[in-house]
């Protein structure tokens, strides 16, 4: 109990020299709770301790711990890191990194008032959709378009608008699971639409849709299975057949394209993805897709197609709950204009996809020379697109293979992940692999220092 008696009162702790400059923060409720927690934990630790510890010593220990915990609490949890996994659209790491110029433009909008919903020409209230709708119409060849906060929201909104209380027909082979265990059937159920499954897992014909159309049918749904492939004894109606059935029955069609690919992937040596502009050209009524995948923009869900249907979707009260903010619109507008200009190099996702084998090999060899350690060698790797896009689209790449002497690959992976900056890697065949396709060239210096420190 001797040590317990030496714990100073709180007011004395708050005046300690180690907490100088934090007076305003220490007045906040969260800080008071941290001080109480530190004192309570120390009291529990010292209970039954007969050792002699001075009041000065304990005050210093408490002040140190309080400062450390407050600093940790106020340090932003969301922070940049280096993606050396080779997965370009890594969902856990934020998917598509935004162009720096787009972020600069968004910062200007964020730091001032803007014409978000104001028509400066007429002096009247405007619509926030107008800032990107014209660009989307030009890029996709559609009559109208709106933006919501992600593609799951886009799908939910269209289903609720067009199929609530009725049936939406979907192939059994397209009832996919998307990120974080969200499943298409569950999204459909929440929309108020009833799922009517047609065909089988591996084979669905247009006749399966046609025979299922009835008085309760409100929507024909086609979902691009972007995060998996089915091979072997398979069949799926062509897009032309799907459109013809919609015209024949008068039932609106929605195609969920997910990945948001509006550029030519074959230029990067990848299998091409279905593109919304092609679907619209062939006559699909509505398409929806993501903004933060192959489009290379911010998290968003885009609904585009025939104007009467888009307007119906926009008038749904849920649209206000799912709409995007000014920062999303500002960055999305910049990315769409980059696509219009054909400036694919200005979009980080596309710059990574188009990085050449020789460029990546040269960087890997330069980093190896700089590090000068036997444990690090340049190596040929394979990158993937990720983000539920191009599931069979592996790309040849280059990076570093690290086999640390006297330490396990798992330990090195942990040290890199927990470092500053955090570096996320992958482990294969008892070695740590750092794929340079997904590392910004301007981060090579930071990567070298992080790896040197982890190996030391």
C-alpha positions in Angstrom: 0.0 0.0 0.0 3.0 2.3 0.3 3.2 3.0 -3.4 -0.6 3.6 -3.6 -0.4 6.4 -1.1 2.1 8.2 -3.4 -0.3 8.5 -6.4 -0.7 12.2 -6.9 -4.2 13.8 -7.2 -5.5 14.5 -10.7 -5.1 18.3 -10.5 -1.4 17.8 -9.7 -1.0 15.4 -12.7 -2.6 17.9 -15.1 0.0 20.5 -14.1 3.0 18.2 -14.8 5.7 19.6 -17.1 5.2 16.7 -19.5 1.7 17.8 -20.2 2.6 21.4 -20.8 0.9 22.9 -23.9 -2.0 20.5 -23.7 -4.1 22.6 -21.3 -7.0 23.1 -23.7 -7.1 19.4 -24.7 -7.0 18.3 -21.1 -10.2 20.2 -20.5 -12.1 18.0 -23.0 -14.2 15.1 -21.7 -12.4 12.4 -23.6 -9.0 13.5 -22.1 -10.5 13.4 -18.6 -11.6 9.9 -19.2 -8.1 8.9 -20.4 -6.6 10.5 -17.2 -9.0 8.5 -15.0 -8.3 5.3 -16.9 -4.5 5.7 -16.5 -4.8 6.4 -12.8 -7.2 3.5 -12.3 -5.0 1.1 -14.1 -1.9 2.2 -12.2 -3.8 1.9 -8.9 -4.8 -1.7 -9.8 -1.2 -2.5 -10.8 0.2 -1.1 -7.5 -2.4 -2.7 -5.2 -0.6 -5.0 -2.8 2.8 -3.5 -3.9 4.9 -2.8 -0.8 7.7 -1.1 -2.7 8.7 2.5 -2.2 7.9 4.6 -5.3 8.0 8.4 -5.0 5.2 10.8 -5.7 7.4 12.5 -8.3 8.2 9.2 -10.1 4.5 8.2 -10.2 3.4 11.6 -11.5 5.9 11.3 -14.3 4.8 7.8 -15.2 1.1 8.9 -15.3 1.9 12.0 -17.3 3.9 10.0 -19.9 1.1 7.5 -20.3 -1.6 10.2 -20.5 0.3 12.1 -23.2 0.9 9.0 -25.2 -2.7 7.9 -25.2 -4.1 11.3 -26.0 -1.6 11.6 -28.9 -2.7 8.2 -30.2 -6.3 9.1 -29.8 -5.9 12.3 -31.8 -3.7 10.8 -34.5 -5.8 10.1 -37.7 -6.8 6.5 -38.1 -7.2 6.7 -41.8 -3.7 7.3 -43.3 -1.8 6.7 -46.6 0.2 3.5 -47.1 2.2 1.8 -49.9 0.4 -0.9 -51.8 3.0 -3.4 -52.9 0.6 -6.3 -53.3 0.2 -6.0 -57.0 -3.6 -5.8 -56.7 -4.4 -2.5 -58.6 -8.0 -2.1 -57.3 -7.5 -3.4 -53.8 -10.8 -3.0 -52.0 -9.3 -3.1 -48.5 -6.8 -0.4 -49.5 -9.3 2.0 -50.9 -9.6 0.8 -54.5 -8.8 3.4 -57.1 -6.3 6.1 -56.0 -7.5 9.5 -57.2 -5.5 11.8 -59.5 -3.7 14.5 -57.5 -5.2 17.2 -59.7 -8.7 15.9 -59.0 -7.9 16.0 -55.2 -6.6 19.6 -55.7 -9.9 20.6 -57.4 -12.0 18.9 -54.7 -9.9 20.8 -52.0 -10.8 24.1 -53.7 -14.5 23.2 -53.7 -14.3 22.0 -50.1 -12.7 25.1 -48.8 -15.2 27.5 -50.2 -18.8 27.9 -51.2 -19.7 26.5 -54.6 -22.5 26.3 -57.2 -23.3 22.7 -56.1 -27.1 23.3 -56.4 -27.1 26.9 -57.8 -27.6 28.0 -61.4 -25.4 31.1 -61.6 -26.8 32.0 -65.0 -30.5 32.2 -63.8 -29.9 32.9 -60.1 -32.1 30.0 -59.3 -31.7 26.7 -57.5 -30.0 24.0 -59.6 -29.4 20.3 -59.5 -26.2 18.7 -58.3 -26.5 16.1 -61.0 -25.8 18.6 -63.8 -22.1 18.8 -63.0 -21.5 15.3 -64.3 -24.6 14.3 -66.2 -23.6 16.0 -69.4 -20.1 14.4 -69.3 -21.6 11.0 -68.7 -24.1 11.4 -71.5 -21.2 12.3 -73.8 -19.0 9.4 -72.7 -21.7 6.7 -72.7 -24.0 7.9 -75.4 -26.9 7.9 -73.0 -29.9 10.2 -72.7 -29.5 10.9 -68.9 -27.4 9.8 -65.9 -27.4 10.2 -62.1 -24.9 9.4 -59.4 -25.4 7.8 -56.0 -22.9 6.7 -53.3 -21.9 3.3 -54.7 -23.1 0.6 -57.2 -25.0 -1.4 -54.6 -27.0 1.8 -53.9 -27.5 2.2 -57.7 -28.9 -1.3 -58.0 -31.1 -0.9 -54.9 -32.5 2.4 -56.1 -33.4 1.1 -59.6 -34.9 -2.1 -58.3 -37.0 -0.2 -55.7 -38.1 2.3 -58.4 -39.0 0.0 -61.2 -39.8 -3.4 -59.5 -41.0 -2.8 -55.9 -44.0 -5.1 -55.3 -43.3 -7.0 -58.5 -40.8 -9.5 -59.9 -37.3 -8.9 -61.2 -36.0 -11.8 -63.4 -32.4 -12.8 -62.9 -30.4 -15.8 -63.9 -29.3 -18.2 -61.2 -25.8 -18.0 -62.5 -25.8 -14.2 -61.9 -26.8 -14.1 -58.2 -23.3 -13.2 -57.2 -21.8 -12.2 -53.9 -20.0 -8.8 -53.9 -17.7 -7.2 -51.4 -18.0 -7.8 -47.6 -20.5 -10.7 -48.1 -23.2 -8.6 -49.7 -25.2 -10.7 -52.1 -27.3 -9.7 -55.1 -30.4 -11.6 -53.8 -30.2 -9.8 -50.4 -29.9 -6.4 -52.1 -32.9 -7.3 -54.3 -34.9 -8.4 -51.3 -34.3 -5.1 -49.5 -35.5 -3.2 -52.6 -39.0 -4.6 -52.2 -38.7 -6.5 -55.5 -39.4 -10.2 -55.6 -36.6 -12.3 -57.1 -37.7 -14.7 -59.9 -34.8 -17.0 -60.7 -34.4 -18.3 -64.2 -32.2 -20.9 -65.8 -29.5 -22.8 -63.9 -26.2 -22.0 -62.4 -24.2 -22.8 -65.5 -26.7 -22.5 -68.3 -29.4 -19.9 -68.9 -31.1 -19.4 -72.2 -33.3 -16.5 -73.4 -36.2 -18.9 -73.4 -35.8 -19.2 -69.7 -36.4 -15.5 -69.4 -39.3 -15.5 -71.9 -41.2 -18.3 -70.2 -40.9 -16.5 -66.8 -42.3 -13.2 -68.0 -45.8 -12.7 -66.6 -48.2 -10.0 -65.2 -45.9 -9.4 -62.2 -42.7 -9.0 -64.1 -41.4 -5.4 -63.6 -37.7 -5.7 -64.6 -35.3 -7.9 -66.6 -31.9 -7.9 -64.7 -28.6 -8.9 -66.2 -25.6 -8.9 -63.8 -22.0 -9.1 -65.0 -20.2 -11.8 -63.0 -17.1 -9.6 -62.7 -15.5 -11.3 -59.8 -15.6 -14.9 -61.1 -15.8 -17.0 -64.2 -17.8 -20.1 -65.1 -16.1 -22.4 -67.5 -17.1 -25.7 -69.2 -20.7 -26.5 -70.0 -22.0 -23.0 -69.9 -24.5 -20.8 -71.8 -25.7 -17.2 -71.4 -28.1 -15.2 -73.6 -26.3 -12.6 -75.7 -26.9 -9.0 -75.0 -28.7 -8.6 -78.3 -31.1 -11.4 -77.3 -31.7 -9.8 -73.9 -32.5 -6.4 -75.5 -34.8 -8.1 -78.0 -36.8 -9.8 -75.3 -37.1 -6.5 -73.4 -38.5 -4.8 -76.5 -40.8 -7.8 -77.2 -42.3 -7.9 -73.7 -42.2 -4.2 -72.9 -40.3 -4.9 -69.7 -37.5 -2.5 -68.7 -34.0 -3.9 -68.7 -31.2 -3.1 -66.3 -27.6 -4.3 -66.7 -25.4 -4.2 -63.7 -21.8 -3.9 -65.1 -20.1 -3.4 -61.8 -16.5 -2.6 -62.9 -17.2 0.7 -64.6 -14.9 0.0 -67.6 -15.3 2.7 -70.2 -11.8 2.5 -71.6 -10.0 -0.1 -73.7 -8.3 -2.7 -71.5 -6.8 -4.5 -74.5 -4.3 -1.7 -74.7 -2.9 -2.9 -71.4 -2.8 -6.5 -72.6 -5.9 -7.5 -70.6 -9.2 -9.2 -71.7 -11.7 -6.5 -72.4 -14.6 -5.9 -70.0 -18.2 -5.2 -71.0 -18.6 -1.5 -71.4 -21.7 0.5 -70.5 -21.6 2.6 -73.7 -21.8 -0.7 -75.8 -24.8 -1.9 -73.8 -26.6 1.5 -74.2 -25.8 1.5 -78.0 -27.4 -2.0 -78.3 -30.5 -0.8 -76.6 -30.3 -1.7 -72.9 -32.7 0.7 -71.0 -30.5 1.3 -67.9 -27.0 0.4 -66.8 -25.3 0.8 -63.5 -21.7 0.6 -62.5 -19.0 1.7 -60.0 -17.0 4.9 -60.0 -14.0 3.7 -58.0 -13.1 0.6 -60.0 -11.9 0.8 -63.6 -13.4 4.2 -64.1 -10.6 5.3 -61.8 -12.6 7.8 -59.7 -14.2 8.2 -56.3 -16.6 5.8 -54.7 -19.9 6.2 -56.5 -22.6 4.4 -58.3 -23.7 5.6 -61.7 -27.1 4.9 -63.3 -27.4 5.8 -67.0 -29.7 5.2 -69.9 -33.1 6.3 -71.2 -34.2 9.6 -69.8 -37.8 8.7 -68.7 -36.5 5.8 -66.6 -33.5 7.8 -65.2 -36.0 10.6 -64.2 -38.2 8.0 -62.5 -35.3 6.8 -60.5 -34.2 10.3 -59.6 -37.7 11.1 -58.2 -37.5 8.2 -55.8 -37.3 9.6 -52.2 -34.5 7.1 -51.6 -32.3 9.1 -54.1 -31.8 11.9 -51.6 -30.7 9.4 -49.0 -28.2 7.9 -51.4 -26.9 10.9 -53.3 -23.3 12.0 -53.3 -21.6 15.1 -51.8 -19.7 17.9 -53.4 -16.3 16.3 -53.0 -17.4 13.1 -54.8 -18.9 15.2 -57.6 -15.8 17.4 -57.9 -13.4 14.4 -58.2 -15.7 12.4 -60.4 -16.1 15.4 -62.8 -12.3 15.7 -63.1 -11.9 11.9 -63.9 -14.7 12.0 -66.5 -13.1 15.0 -68.2 -9.8 13.0 -68.2 -11.6 10.2 -70.0 -13.1 12.7 -72.5 -9.6 14.1 -73.2 -8.2 10.6 -73.6 -5.8 11.4 -70.8 -5.6 7.9 -69.4 -2.1 8.5 -68.0 -3.6 11.2 -65.8 -5.7 8.5 -64.0 -3.5 6.4 -61.6 -5.5 3.2 -62.0 -4.9 3.3 -65.8 -1.3 4.4 -65.4 -0.7 1.3 -63.3 -2.6 -1.0 -65.7 -0.5 0.3 -68.6 2.9 0.2 -66.9 5.3 -1.8 -69.1 7.4 -4.8 -68.2 10.6 -2.8 -69.0 9.6 0.1 -66.8 8.8 -2.1 -63.8 12.0 -4.2 -64.3 14.1 -1.1 -64.4 12.6 0.2 -61.1 13.1 -3.3 -59.5 16.7 -3.4 -60.5 17.4 0.2 -59.3 15.9 -0.5 -55.9 17.9 -3.7 -55.6 21.1 -1.8 -56.3 20.2 0.9 -53.8 19.5 -1.6 -51.0 22.6 -3.6 -51.7 21.5 -6.6 -49.7 21.7 -10.3 -50.6 18.3 -10.8 -49.2 16.7 -8.6 -51.9 16.6 -9.6 -55.6 14.6 -8.3 -58.5 12.0 -10.8 -59.7 9.3 -11.3 -62.3 5.8 -11.4 -60.8 2.1 -11.3 -61.7 -0.3 -8.5 -60.9 -4.1 -8.6 -61.0 -6.7 -5.9 -61.5 -8.8 -6.7 -58.4 -11.9 -4.9 -57.2 -14.2 -7.6 -58.7 -12.8 -6.7 -62.2 -11.3 -8.9 -64.9 -11.0 -12.1 -62.8 -8.8 -13.8 -65.4 -6.7 -10.7 -66.1 -3.3 -11.5 -64.7 -0.5 -9.1 -65.8 3.2 -9.7 -66.0 5.0 -7.5 -63.5 8.3 -6.9 -61.7 9.2 -6.3 -58.1 11.4 -7.4 -55.2 11.8 -10.9 -53.7 13.0 -10.7 -50.1 14.2 -13.7 -48.1 15.4 -12.3 -44.8 18.2 -14.2 -43.1 17.4 -15.2 -39.6 13.9 -14.0 -39.7 10.6 -15.4 -41.0 8.8 -13.8 -43.9 5.8 -13.4 -41.7 7.8 -11.3 -39.3 9.2 -9.1 -42.1 5.7 -8.7 -43.5 4.5 -7.6 -40.0 7.3 -5.1 -39.6 6.6 -3.6 -43.0 2.9 -3.4 -42.3 3.3 -1.8 -38.9 6.0 0.7 -40.0 5.8 4.3 -41.1 4.9 4.4 -43.8 2.9 1.1 -43.7 3.9 -1.1 -46.6 1.5 -3.9 -47.5 3.0 -6.9 -49.3 2.3 -10.5 -50.1 4.0 -13.8 -49.1 4.6 -16.6 -51.5 7.0 -19.6 -51.3 8.6 -18.5 -48.0 9.5 -15.1 -49.4 8.1 -11.6 -49.1 7.1 -10.1 -52.5 6.8 -6.4 -53.3 5.1 -5.8 -56.6 6.1 -2.4 -58.1 3.1 -2.1 -60.4 1.0 -0.8 -57.5 3.7 1.3 -56.0 3.8 4.9 -57.2 7.3 5.6 -58.7 7.5 8.7 -56.4 7.2 6.3 -53.4 10.3 4.2 -54.4 12.5 6.2 -52.0 10.1 5.6 -49.1 9.8 1.9 -50.0 13.5 1.5 -50.0 13.9 3.2 -46.6 11.0 1.1 -45.1 12.5 -2.1 -46.4 16.0 -1.2 -45.2 14.7 -0.4 -41.7 12.7 -3.6 -41.5 15.7 -5.7 -42.6 18.1 -4.0 -40.1 
